[in-house]
Amino acid sequence: MELPLQIFTLMWPAASIVVLGLALAWLINWFFQRKPDGTEGLLYPLLTWLNAFVAVVALVILLPISEETRGQILSLLGVVLTAVIALSSTTFVSNAMAGLMLQATKPFRPGDYIRVNDQFGRVTRRSLVYTQIQTEWRDLTTLPNMLLVTNAVQVLHREGTIISAEVSIGYDVTYTRVEELMLQASADAGLEEPFVLVNELLDHAVSYRVCGFLPSIDNLLSARSSLRKTILEQMHGNGVEIVSPSFMNQRQLDPLKKIIPELPVMREGRKPGKNSSAPEAKIFDKAVEAASIEELKLNLENTREELKLAREALKASAAGDQEQLQHAVTALEQREQWFTRLVTETEKG
């Protein structure tokens, strides 16, 4: 009876640590399973690993062994941990640090379309060391977080994006006719605020790009395909030949015959782009908004500097000049309040 009691007395602290560690692991798992994103976040694996590490160290400390043996085991654990960190510093630890950086900056979230190098798809999961995307072929691709930190990541705007298609049309078709047909094609495809750009004057044709705003990116691939279909319908339906990307006709032509439209377009003194709105306002809307906020902040800073100098001049002025300087200070204070209100309203959107 005494031997089992002695064994129980010696082993119950270690057994308590094991039970407590398992209970904490179950509690952590239960807590994160109740969250909307489940165990897909970064905090879950961190807490799990920390719980396991603390449990192992506490177990070694409470085992009924000699101080010398306990010190050797702890030293061995330290050496093993150091070796693991050193050997995996270029992979696991680097990706873990990159995962923490992505969690802090949050450049994208699950459901976003992203493109990095030649990989394109929608984000399905983010973890401590990798990010998973689903490609247009419905396959799942795992990207190391270091790849996302060290390379440029293109994130499609959730509130709509610009989609485009390029074609090459011969020099015998006027650009106004091509623009008319491509604008009609983009309207048929359901795009908003379409515009057409002349990309390049090639040896055999003119390269055009039609762009339009897609309000919802849920059907991004279908929208791109629909735009190309409507371009084919409009061009071929109106007798316009597409010669892209490098289709070159071998035709016997009269050397004296010029390959130009039968009725060339003459602007008759009109300024280029006078009747069309600039697409840059839609393309670079966030950049324009940021520049506007930055300019307002600069004006606010300059106004505050002028107000500071005016107040100093008012304090040092003679009695006869104080009324005029007080008016200047009041005007600057009103201007400061106006700029402050503009900055606050612009930042709130």
ZANU-75178 format. One record per residue (C-alpha): residue number from 1; residue in one letter; y, z, x. Coordinates in nm, 4 decimals. Layout:
<atoms>
NUM, A, Y, Z, X
...
</atoms>
This chain:
<atoms>
1, M, 0.0000, 0.0000, 0.0000
2, E, 0.2356, 0.0768, 0.2857
3, L, 0.1823, -0.2630, 0.4564
4, P, 0.2890, -0.4767, 0.1578
5, L, 0.5831, -0.2457, 0.1046
6, Q, 0.6908, -0.2856, 0.4670
7, I, 0.6542, -0.6643, 0.4462
8, F, 0.8620, -0.6689, 0.1261
9, T, 1.1262, -0.4456, 0.2847
10, L, 1.1526, -0.6769, 0.5879
11, M, 1.1461, -1.0071, 0.4002
12, W, 1.3484, -0.9409, 0.0863
13, P, 1.6917, -1.0162, 0.2485
14, A, 1.5676, -1.3561, 0.3687
15, A, 1.4015, -1.4236, 0.0329
16, S, 1.7256, -1.3293, -0.1425
17, I, 1.9154, -1.5844, 0.0687
18, V, 1.6648, -1.8573, -0.0235
19, V, 1.6877, -1.7714, -0.3929
20, L, 2.0682, -1.7524, -0.3784
21, G, 2.0874, -2.0872, -0.1961
22, L, 1.8651, -2.2557, -0.4531
23, A, 2.0656, -2.0994, -0.7368
24, L, 2.3922, -2.2244, -0.5873
25, A, 2.2440, -2.5731, -0.5409
26, W, 2.1364, -2.5758, -0.9081
27, L, 2.4785, -2.4468, -1.0165
28, I, 2.6616, -2.7146, -0.8132
29, N, 2.4391, -2.9876, -0.9570
30, W, 2.4822, -2.8508, -1.3138
31, F, 2.8593, -2.8350, -1.2770
32, F, 2.8977, -3.1908, -1.1460
33, Q, 2.6538, -3.3345, -1.3990
34, R, 2.8908, -3.2176, -1.6733
35, K, 3.1866, -3.4032, -1.5209
36, P, 3.2664, -3.7604, -1.6382
37, D, 3.1991, -3.9151, -1.2966
38, G, 2.8879, -3.6986, -1.2381
39, T, 2.7752, -3.6689, -0.8773
40, E, 2.9504, -3.9875, -0.7646
41, G, 3.2496, -3.8102, -0.6138
42, L, 3.2921, -3.6904, -0.2587
43, L, 3.3068, -3.3195, -0.3371
44, Y, 2.9452, -3.2977, -0.4576
45, P, 2.7732, -3.3962, -0.1284
46, L, 3.0199, -3.1862, 0.0725
47, L, 2.9447, -2.8730, -0.1290
48, T, 2.5700, -2.9438, -0.1182
49, W, 2.5663, -2.9804, 0.2594
50, L, 2.7882, -2.6771, 0.3084
51, N, 2.5619, -2.4676, 0.0860
52, A, 2.2514, -2.5755, 0.2813
53, F, 2.4148, -2.5079, 0.6184
54, V, 2.5382, -2.1612, 0.5190
55, A, 2.1965, -2.0754, 0.3715
56, V, 2.0141, -2.1750, 0.6924
57, V, 2.2508, -1.9743, 0.9144
58, A, 2.2315, -1.6698, 0.6863
59, L, 1.8527, -1.6974, 0.6762
60, V, 1.8328, -1.6956, 1.0561
61, I, 2.0619, -1.3939, 1.0770
62, L, 1.8622, -1.1919, 0.8223
63, L, 1.5135, -1.2742, 0.9511
64, P, 1.3309, -0.9688, 1.0958
65, I, 1.3347, -1.0960, 1.4533
66, S, 1.4797, -0.9667, 1.7785
67, E, 1.8402, -1.0213, 1.8719
68, E, 1.7381, -1.2389, 2.1655
69, T, 1.5237, -1.4674, 1.9488
70, R, 1.7945, -1.4841, 1.6833
71, G, 2.0522, -1.5857, 1.9443
72, Q, 1.8228, -1.8553, 2.0799
73, I, 1.7643, -1.9995, 1.7304
74, L, 2.1363, -2.0018, 1.6523
75, S, 2.2077, -2.1658, 1.9859
76, L, 1.9437, -2.4269, 1.9119
77, L, 2.0963, -2.4950, 1.5709
78, G, 2.4368, -2.5341, 1.7336
79, V, 2.2979, -2.7772, 1.9904
80, V, 2.1185, -2.9778, 1.7208
81, L, 2.4305, -2.9892, 1.5024
82, T, 2.6441, -3.0947, 1.7984
83, A, 2.3932, -3.3643, 1.8953
84, V, 2.3766, -3.4981, 1.5397
85, I, 2.7548, -3.5174, 1.5169
86, A, 2.7813, -3.6793, 1.8607
87, L, 2.5072, -3.9360, 1.7986
88, S, 2.6318, -4.0304, 1.4529
89, S, 3.0034, -4.0178, 1.5271
90, T, 3.0266, -4.3967, 1.5218
91, T, 2.8420, -4.4292, 1.1924
92, F, 2.8002, -4.1403, 0.9547
93, V, 3.0958, -3.9257, 1.0616
94, S, 3.3231, -4.2294, 1.0916
95, N, 3.2285, -4.3474, 0.7433
96, A, 3.2657, -3.9929, 0.6085
97, M, 3.6171, -3.9680, 0.7536
98, A, 3.6960, -4.3100, 0.6110
99, G, 3.5626, -4.1915, 0.2724
100, L, 3.7929, -3.8898, 0.2795
101, M, 4.0837, -4.1197, 0.3660
102, L, 4.0011, -4.3516, 0.0749
103, Q, 3.9744, -4.0509, -0.1555
104, A, 4.3191, -3.9332, -0.0457
105, T, 4.4953, -4.2715, -0.0647
106, K, 4.2987, -4.4053, -0.3675
107, P, 4.3670, -4.7771, -0.3098
108, F, 4.1141, -4.8651, -0.5800
109, R, 3.8883, -4.6993, -0.8361
110, P, 3.5622, -4.7822, -1.0159
111, G, 3.6001, -5.0934, -1.2292
112, D, 3.8575, -5.2627, -1.0033
113, Y, 3.7999, -5.6091, -0.8618
114, I, 3.8247, -5.5991, -0.4825
115, R, 3.7879, -5.8551, -0.2044
116, V, 3.7257, -5.7608, 0.1591
117, N, 3.6426, -6.0374, 0.4058
118, D, 3.3926, -6.2599, 0.2207
119, Q, 3.2796, -5.9881, -0.0226
120, F, 3.4118, -5.9938, -0.3796
121, G, 3.3115, -5.7887, -0.6825
122, R, 3.3860, -5.4909, -0.9055
123, V, 3.3615, -5.1365, -0.7752
124, T, 3.0717, -4.9488, -0.9332
125, R, 3.0524, -4.6362, -0.7183
126, R, 3.2393, -4.4535, -0.4421
127, S, 3.0700, -4.1954, -0.2213
128, L, 3.1409, -4.0118, 0.0999
129, V, 3.0069, -4.2811, 0.3325
130, Y, 2.9948, -4.6042, 0.1310
131, T, 3.1401, -4.7954, -0.1623
132, Q, 2.9206, -5.0020, -0.3926
133, I, 3.0378, -5.3212, -0.5640
134, Q, 2.8694, -5.5549, -0.8109
135, T, 2.9118, -5.9214, -0.7194
136, E, 2.9521, -6.2184, -0.9499
137, W, 2.5750, -6.2728, -0.9208
138, R, 2.5181, -5.9243, -1.0731
139, D, 2.3789, -5.7981, -0.7424
140, L, 2.4861, -5.4668, -0.5916
141, T, 2.6424, -5.4727, -0.2456
142, T, 2.6988, -5.1592, -0.0390
143, L, 3.0066, -5.1594, 0.1847
144, P, 3.0537, -4.8935, 0.4557
145, N, 3.3796, -4.7086, 0.4078
146, M, 3.4827, -4.7924, 0.7649
147, L, 3.4810, -5.1595, 0.6645
148, L, 3.7280, -5.0858, 0.3848
149, V, 3.9560, -4.8839, 0.6122
150, T, 3.9631, -5.1245, 0.9071
151, N, 4.0002, -5.4459, 0.7025
152, A, 4.2503, -5.5672, 0.4484
153, V, 4.1306, -5.4949, 0.0936
154, Q, 4.2612, -5.7102, -0.1900
155, V, 4.2679, -5.5223, -0.5208
156, L, 4.3313, -5.7212, -0.8381
157, H, 4.5984, -5.5735, -1.0615
158, R, 4.4469, -5.3983, -1.3633
159, E, 4.7410, -5.5023, -1.5818
160, G, 4.6864, -5.8721, -1.5169
161, T, 4.6740, -6.1113, -1.2254
162, I, 4.7675, -6.4656, -1.1248
163, I, 4.4840, -6.7186, -1.1243
164, S, 4.5149, -7.0697, -0.9879
165, A, 4.3390, -7.4000, -0.9304
166, E, 4.4156, -7.6821, -0.6878
167, V, 4.3759, -8.0572, -0.7282
168, S, 4.4822, -8.3647, -0.5351
169, I, 4.6356, -8.6576, -0.7223
170, G, 4.7207, -8.9986, -0.5820
171, Y, 5.0720, -9.1056, -0.4949
172, D, 5.0691, -9.3568, -0.7781
173, V, 5.1152, -9.0759, -1.0358
174, T, 5.4534, -8.9083, -1.0662
175, Y, 5.4673, -8.5379, -0.9966
176, T, 5.6430, -8.4791, -1.3288
177, R, 5.3465, -8.6298, -1.5117
178, V, 5.1034, -8.4165, -1.3123
179, E, 5.3131, -8.1070, -1.3773
180, E, 5.3212, -8.1798, -1.7496
181, L, 4.9436, -8.2184, -1.7720
182, M, 4.8688, -7.9120, -1.5567
183, L, 5.1047, -7.6941, -1.7601
184, Q, 4.9285, -7.8094, -2.0751
185, A, 4.5912, -7.7321, -1.9131
186, S, 4.7001, -7.3786, -1.8245
187, A, 4.8259, -7.3251, -2.1802
188, D, 4.4917, -7.4468, -2.3183
189, A, 4.3185, -7.1985, -2.0861
190, G, 4.5161, -6.9107, -2.2393
191, L, 4.7390, -6.8339, -1.9413
192, E, 5.0927, -6.7010, -1.9725
193, E, 5.4055, -6.8110, -1.7839
194, P, 5.2345, -7.1011, -1.6021
195, F, 5.3961, -7.2885, -1.3122
196, V, 5.3000, -7.5758, -1.0845
197, L, 5.3556, -7.5944, -0.7084
198, V, 5.3384, -7.8990, -0.4814
199, N, 5.1247, -7.7608, -0.2008
200, E, 5.1147, -8.0415, 0.0498
201, L, 5.1739, -8.4138, 0.0977
202, L, 4.8400, -8.5340, 0.2356
203, D, 4.7534, -8.8698, 0.3859
204, H, 4.5679, -8.9880, 0.0768
205, A, 4.7102, -8.7763, -0.2053
206, V, 4.9454, -8.4997, -0.3168
207, S, 4.7992, -8.1488, -0.3370
208, Y, 4.9057, -7.9501, -0.6449
209, R, 4.8414, -7.5902, -0.7457
210, V, 4.8707, -7.4661, -1.1017
211, C, 4.9055, -7.0916, -1.1561
212, G, 4.9260, -6.8722, -1.4605
213, F, 4.9311, -6.5069, -1.5546
214, L, 4.6049, -6.3680, -1.6929
215, P, 4.6890, -6.0527, -1.8969
216, S, 4.3351, -5.9108, -1.8922
217, I, 4.1007, -5.9310, -1.5933
218, D, 3.7897, -5.8416, -1.7929
219, N, 3.6831, -6.2085, -1.8067
220, L, 3.8223, -6.3168, -1.4711
221, L, 3.5431, -6.5572, -1.3738
222, S, 3.5382, -6.7234, -1.7162
223, A, 3.9169, -6.7635, -1.7080
224, R, 3.9056, -6.9376, -1.3703
225, S, 3.6314, -7.1693, -1.4906
226, S, 3.8198, -7.2380, -1.8146
227, L, 4.1323, -7.3359, -1.6196
228, R, 3.9386, -7.5913, -1.4133
229, K, 3.7737, -7.7301, -1.7278
230, T, 4.1064, -7.7818, -1.9044
231, I, 4.2487, -7.9513, -1.5924
232, L, 3.9592, -8.1983, -1.6017
233, E, 4.0136, -8.2551, -1.9730
234, Q, 4.3870, -8.3180, -1.9369
235, M, 4.3640, -8.5385, -1.6260
236, H, 4.0683, -8.7526, -1.7260
237, G, 4.1741, -8.7596, -2.0911
238, N, 4.5094, -8.9071, -1.9905
239, G, 4.3727, -9.1540, -1.7378
240, V, 4.4782, -8.9617, -1.4243
241, E, 4.2353, -8.9821, -1.1328
242, I, 4.1623, -8.6658, -0.9326
243, V, 4.1090, -8.7370, -0.5624
244, S, 4.0437, -8.3862, -0.4305
245, P, 3.9526, -8.2342, -0.2043
246, S, 3.9031, -8.5323, 0.0305
247, F, 3.7881, -8.8153, -0.1933
248, M, 3.9186, -9.1386, -0.0439
249, N, 3.8827, -9.4748, -0.2180
250, Q, 3.8021, -9.7820, -0.0099
251, R, 3.9961, -10.0486, -0.1962
252, Q, 4.1165, -10.3901, -0.0928
253, L, 4.4902, -10.3716, -0.1505
254, D, 4.7669, -10.6172, -0.0899
255, P, 4.9421, -10.5058, 0.2325
256, L, 5.2748, -10.5837, 0.0691
257, K, 5.2046, -10.3695, -0.2364
258, K, 5.3490, -10.0181, -0.2250
259, I, 5.1495, -9.7259, -0.3634
260, I, 5.4207, -9.5643, -0.5701
261, P, 5.4500, -9.4957, -0.9445
262, E, 5.5615, -9.7809, -1.1654
263, L, 5.8497, -9.5642, -1.2866
264, P, 5.9494, -9.3299, -0.9989
265, V, 6.1186, -9.0009, -1.0836
266, M, 6.4873, -8.9797, -0.9978
267, R, 6.6590, -8.6432, -1.0289
268, E, 7.0021, -8.8001, -1.0842
269, G, 7.1897, -8.5235, -0.9071
270, R, 7.0059, -8.2329, -1.0681
271, K, 6.9420, -7.9327, -0.8462
272, P, 6.5720, -7.8740, -0.7722
273, G, 6.4211, -7.6071, -0.9902
274, K, 6.7254, -7.5746, -1.2120
275, N, 6.5296, -7.5972, -1.5360
276, S, 6.2330, -7.3876, -1.4312
277, S, 6.2080, -7.0160, -1.3720
278, A, 6.1007, -6.8948, -1.0305
279, P, 5.7371, -6.7762, -1.0285
280, E, 5.8076, -6.5250, -0.7514
281, A, 5.9418, -6.2811, -1.0101
282, K, 5.5928, -6.2540, -1.1597
283, I, 5.3962, -6.2900, -0.8342
284, F, 5.5835, -6.0235, -0.6391
285, D, 5.6893, -5.7976, -0.9262
286, K, 5.5778, -5.4753, -0.7545
287, A, 5.7438, -5.5725, -0.4272
288, V, 6.0668, -5.6627, -0.6099
289, E, 6.0559, -5.3301, -0.7956
290, A, 6.0008, -5.1399, -0.4691
291, A, 6.2906, -5.3251, -0.3043
292, S, 6.5139, -5.2446, -0.6010
293, I, 6.4283, -4.8733, -0.5802
294, E, 6.4888, -4.8748, -0.2049
295, E, 6.8302, -5.0376, -0.2524
296, L, 6.9265, -4.7837, -0.5185
297, K, 6.8256, -4.4972, -0.2881
298, L, 7.0338, -4.6475, -0.0080
299, N, 7.3374, -4.6732, -0.2373
300, L, 7.2808, -4.3134, -0.3485
301, E, 7.2645, -4.1957, 0.0126
302, N, 7.5874, -4.3831, 0.1002
303, T, 7.7606, -4.2390, -0.2052
304, R, 7.6598, -3.8851, -0.1086
305, E, 7.7946, -3.9424, 0.2426
306, E, 8.1259, -4.0680, 0.1019
307, L, 8.1387, -3.7694, -0.1345
308, K, 8.0827, -3.5297, 0.1543
309, L, 8.3687, -3.6834, 0.3539
310, A, 8.5955, -3.6836, 0.0481
311, R, 8.5314, -3.3132, -0.0157
312, E, 8.6062, -3.2308, 0.3466
313, A, 8.9285, -3.4323, 0.3278
314, L, 9.0229, -3.2479, 0.0059
315, K, 8.9803, -2.9080, 0.1715
316, A, 9.1935, -3.0087, 0.4716
317, S, 9.4645, -3.1919, 0.2721
318, A, 9.8115, -3.0768, 0.1931
319, A, 9.9147, -2.9622, -0.1546
320, G, 10.0820, -3.2953, -0.2409
321, D, 9.7739, -3.5065, -0.1643
322, Q, 9.5166, -3.2925, -0.3397
323, E, 9.5530, -3.4519, -0.6843
324, Q, 9.4783, -3.8023, -0.5583
325, L, 9.1866, -3.6813, -0.3452
326, Q, 9.0489, -3.4794, -0.6401
327, H, 9.0391, -3.7996, -0.8492
328, A, 8.8470, -3.9712, -0.5687
329, V, 8.5995, -3.6814, -0.5472
330, T, 8.5472, -3.6863, -0.9261
331, A, 8.4833, -4.0626, -0.9232
332, L, 8.2307, -4.0260, -0.6407
333, E, 8.0541, -3.7406, -0.8228
334, Q, 8.0178, -3.9588, -1.1332
335, R, 7.8894, -4.2435, -0.9178
336, E, 7.6363, -4.0106, -0.7537
337, Q, 7.5094, -3.8939, -1.0938
338, W, 7.4797, -4.2545, -1.2102
339, F, 7.2767, -4.3618, -0.9044
340, T, 7.0563, -4.0502, -0.9339
341, R, 6.9792, -4.1311, -1.2962
342, L, 6.9029, -4.4952, -1.2105
343, V, 6.6647, -4.3964, -0.9304
344, T, 6.4819, -4.1486, -1.1551
345, E, 6.4482, -4.3959, -1.4436
346, T, 6.3348, -4.6801, -1.2137
347, E, 6.0688, -4.4671, -1.0423
348, K, 5.9339, -4.3535, -1.3792
349, G, 5.9084, -4.7202, -1.4797
</atoms>
